[in-house]
Amino acid sequence: MKYFVFFLKMAVFAALFYGCTGNKEGYDVYLLIGQSNMAGRGIMEAEDTLNAIDGVWLLGSEGTPVPATAPLNRYSTIRKEIGMQQIGPGNSFSAEMHKATGRKILLVVNARGGSSLDEWMPWNSETGYFDAAVERTRQAMRYGELKAVLWHQGESDSGRPDTYLDSLSVFVRGLRDSLDVGNVPFVAGEVGHWTANADAFNGKLSHISEYIQSSDYVSSEGCPMLKDVSDPHFSRDGQLLLGRRYASKVLEMTRPGQ
C-alpha cells in the first residue's frame, strides 16, 4: 500500500510540475496584424513558398500549427485574395526570433490590406477584424504564450496623426483585455517615409509609449519602396529589413530586466 501511495504522490507531483512548466516545450506566440504591409506586398520568390522557415510555424486554417511558408498571411480569415499576399515583415521577424531565442515560434498573421484603424476597433462588428484577431490568437495560445503584438497599419490613417494614438490606445487595451494578457508588448511600425503625411504620422507614432504602456515603434527609414512614391508598399528588401527591426525591438522589450 505504501508503494502505491508513494507512486501516486510522484504522479501528482509530475502532473503539477509539467503543468506549470509545460509551456517551456511549447511555442512563443506572436500576433501580426494591420493592413497591407503587414499582410505582405514584397515580391515573393519561388523558394519562399517551398522552404519552411526554420523553427517557425503558422496558425493554420484549422487552428493548429503548420510549418511556416510564404505567404504568411495565407491563413488570415480577413485577407484579400491569395494572389495579393506576398513577403511581409513576419518572414524575417520570425526567423530572427527563433535564431535569438532557440524557441519554437508560432505566428498568427491576420492582416487586411487597405484597412483603417476604425475598422479594427473592438465595437466594429461590421468588419469583425478585432474579433477575428482575438479568436485566432486564443486558438494559438493553446500551444504557447503570447509574447508580443506586431502592428503595421497607418497608411489609411496618416491624414489624422493628432488623434491616431488616442484611438490606437483604446484598440490595444481592448485587445489585451480580451486576451487576458496584461500589458503584453505592442510594437507598431512606421509608414514609408516617402508617403503622404509620413513626417507628421511617423513623428506622432514615435510617442506611442506615452499613450500605451509597454509599447514602442520601429523606424521604416531606409526601407525601400516597392514601385514609386505613389505606392505605400515596401519592397521585398524593405519588408525584410522592417521585420528584423521588429525582432530587435521585441527582444529589447522582453529580455530579463526590461
C-alpha positions in Angstrom: 0.0 0.0 0.0 2.8 2.4 0.9 4.4 1.9 -2.5 1.0 2.7 -4.2 0.8 6.0 -2.1 4.4 6.8 -3.0 3.8 6.4 -6.7 0.5 8.3 -6.6 2.3 11.2 -4.9 5.0 11.1 -7.6 2.4 11.1 -10.3 0.6 14.1 -8.8 4.0 15.9 -8.5 4.9 15.2 -12.1 1.5 16.4 -13.3 1.8 19.6 -11.3 5.4 20.1 -12.4 4.8 19.6 -16.1 1.6 21.6 -15.9 3.5 24.6 -14.6 6.5 24.3 -16.9 4.9 22.7 -20.0 5.0 25.9 -22.0 8.8 25.7 -21.9 8.4 23.0 -24.5 5.6 24.9 -26.4 5.6 27.8 -28.7 6.3 31.5 -28.4 3.2 33.1 -30.0 3.2 36.4 -31.9 0.2 38.2 -33.3 0.9 40.1 -36.5 -2.0 42.4 -37.6 -2.6 45.6 -39.6 -3.0 46.4 -43.3 -1.2 45.6 -46.5 2.4 46.0 -45.5 1.8 43.5 -42.6 -0.1 41.2 -45.0 3.0 41.4 -47.2 3.4 43.0 -50.6 7.1 42.4 -51.2 7.9 40.3 -54.2 7.8 36.6 -53.3 10.3 34.2 -54.8 9.6 30.5 -55.6 11.7 29.1 -52.8 9.7 31.2 -50.3 6.7 29.1 -50.9 8.6 25.8 -50.7 11.0 26.1 -47.9 9.6 26.4 -44.4 11.2 29.0 -42.1 13.4 27.1 -39.6 11.8 26.8 -36.2 8.7 28.8 -37.3 5.1 27.7 -37.6 1.9 29.4 -38.7 -1.5 29.1 -37.2 -3.3 27.2 -40.0 -6.9 27.3 -41.2 -7.8 24.5 -38.7 -6.4 26.5 -35.7 -3.3 24.3 -35.4 0.4 25.0 -36.1 1.7 24.2 -39.6 5.2 24.8 -41.0 5.6 28.5 -42.0 6.0 29.1 -45.7 5.2 32.2 -47.6 2.9 33.9 -47.9 2.4 34.2 -44.2 -1.0 35.9 -44.5 -2.4 32.9 -46.3 -4.5 31.7 -43.4 -5.8 35.1 -42.5 -9.6 35.0 -42.1 -10.0 38.6 -43.3 -7.4 38.8 -46.1 -7.9 39.9 -49.7 -7.3 37.3 -52.5 -4.4 35.0 -52.0 -2.6 36.3 -55.1 -2.1 39.6 -53.3 -0.3 38.1 -50.3 3.4 38.3 -50.7 6.5 38.8 -48.4 6.0 40.7 -45.3 7.9 41.6 -42.1 6.8 38.4 -40.4 9.3 36.4 -42.6 12.5 37.9 -41.2 11.0 38.7 -37.8 10.2 35.1 -37.1 13.5 33.8 -38.4 15.4 36.3 -36.2 13.3 35.5 -33.1 14.0 31.7 -33.5 17.6 32.4 -34.1 17.9 34.6 -31.0 15.8 32.6 -28.6 16.1 29.0 -29.8 12.3 28.8 -29.2 9.6 27.4 -31.5 7.8 30.4 -33.0 4.1 30.3 -33.7 2.8 33.2 -35.8 -0.8 34.4 -36.0 -0.8 36.6 -39.1 -4.3 38.1 -39.7 -3.9 41.3 -41.7 -6.2 43.0 -44.2 -4.9 45.3 -46.9 -6.4 48.8 -47.0 -8.0 48.5 -43.5 -8.4 51.6 -41.4 -8.0 51.8 -37.6 -11.7 52.4 -37.3 -12.3 49.0 -39.0 -10.1 47.3 -36.3 -11.9 48.8 -33.3 -13.5 46.3 -30.8 -17.0 47.5 -31.5 -16.8 47.3 -35.2 -19.0 44.2 -35.8 -19.4 45.0 -39.5 -15.8 44.1 -40.3 -15.1 41.7 -37.5 -11.3 42.3 -37.8 -10.9 42.7 -34.0 -13.0 39.6 -33.2 -11.1 37.6 -35.8 -7.7 38.5 -34.3 -8.9 37.6 -30.8 -10.4 34.3 -31.9 -7.3 33.2 -33.8 -4.9 34.3 -31.0 -6.9 32.3 -28.5 -6.5 29.3 -30.7 -2.7 29.8 -30.8 -2.5 30.3 -27.1 -3.5 26.7 -26.6 0.0 25.9 -27.8 2.0 28.6 -26.0 2.2 32.1 -24.6 1.5 35.3 -26.4 4.8 37.2 -26.3 4.1 40.3 -28.4 1.7 42.0 -30.8 3.2 43.5 -34.0 1.1 46.2 -35.6 1.7 47.7 -39.1 -1.1 50.0 -40.0 -1.5 53.7 -40.7 -1.3 54.2 -44.4 -5.2 54.6 -44.3 -5.0 56.9 -41.3 -1.9 59.0 -42.0 -4.0 62.1 -42.5 -5.1 62.2 -38.9 -1.9 61.9 -36.8 -3.2 64.0 -33.9 -6.0 61.6 -33.0 -4.5 58.3 -34.1 -2.7 57.3 -30.9 -5.8 58.1 -28.8 -7.8 55.6 -30.9 -4.9 53.1 -31.0 -4.7 53.1 -27.2 -8.3 52.1 -27.0 -7.8 49.3 -29.5 -4.8 48.0 -27.7 -6.5 48.0 -24.3 -9.5 46.2 -25.8 -7.2 43.6 -27.4 -5.1 43.0 -24.2 -8.2 42.7 -22.1 -10.0 40.3 -24.5 -7.0 38.0 -24.5 -6.3 38.5 -20.8 -2.6 39.0 -21.4 -1.8 42.0 -19.2 0.5 44.6 -20.8 1.9 42.2 -23.4 4.4 44.2 -25.6 2.9 46.1 -28.5 5.1 47.3 -31.3 4.0 49.5 -34.2 5.8 50.2 -37.4 6.2 53.5 -39.3 4.7 54.0 -42.7 7.0 54.5 -45.6 9.0 57.7 -45.4 8.1 58.7 -48.9 4.3 58.5 -48.4 1.9 61.5 -48.0 1.8 62.8 -44.4 4.6 60.4 -43.3 6.5 63.1 -41.4 3.5 64.0 -39.3 2.3 60.5 -38.8 5.6 58.9 -38.0 6.5 61.8 -35.8 3.4 61.2 -33.7 3.9 57.4 -33.7 7.3 57.9 -32.1 5.5 59.0 -29.0 3.5 55.8 -28.7 5.0 54.8 -25.4 3.4 58.0 -23.8 0.0 56.7 -24.8 0.2 52.9 -24.4 2.1 51.1 -21.6 4.6 48.5 -22.7 4.7 49.7 -26.3 7.2 51.0 -28.8 7.7 51.6 -32.5 10.2 50.6 -35.2 11.5 53.0 -37.9 11.0 52.4 -41.6 13.8 54.8 -42.5 15.9 53.2 -45.3 13.3 50.6 -46.1 13.0 50.7 -49.9 9.7 51.3 -51.7 8.1 48.6 -53.9 7.4 50.7 -57.0 7.3 54.5 -56.8 6.2 57.3 -54.4 2.6 56.7 -55.3 2.7 53.2 -53.8 2.8 52.9 -50.0 4.2 49.4 -50.0 7.7 48.3 -49.1 9.8 46.2 -51.4 11.0 42.7 -50.5 14.2 44.1 -49.0 12.2 46.8 -47.2 9.8 44.3 -45.7 12.7 42.0 -44.5 14.6 45.0 -43.0 11.5 46.1 -41.2 11.0 42.6 -39.9 14.5 42.4 -38.5 13.8 45.7 -36.7 10.6 44.3 -35.2 12.7 41.4 -33.9 15.3 43.7 -32.4 12.7 45.8 -30.7 10.8 42.8 -29.3 14.0 41.2 -27.9 14.9 44.6 -26.3 11.4 44.8 -24.7 11.2 41.2 -23.5 14.7 40.4 -22.3 15.2 40.0 -18.5 15.4 43.2 -16.6 13.4 45.3 -19.1 
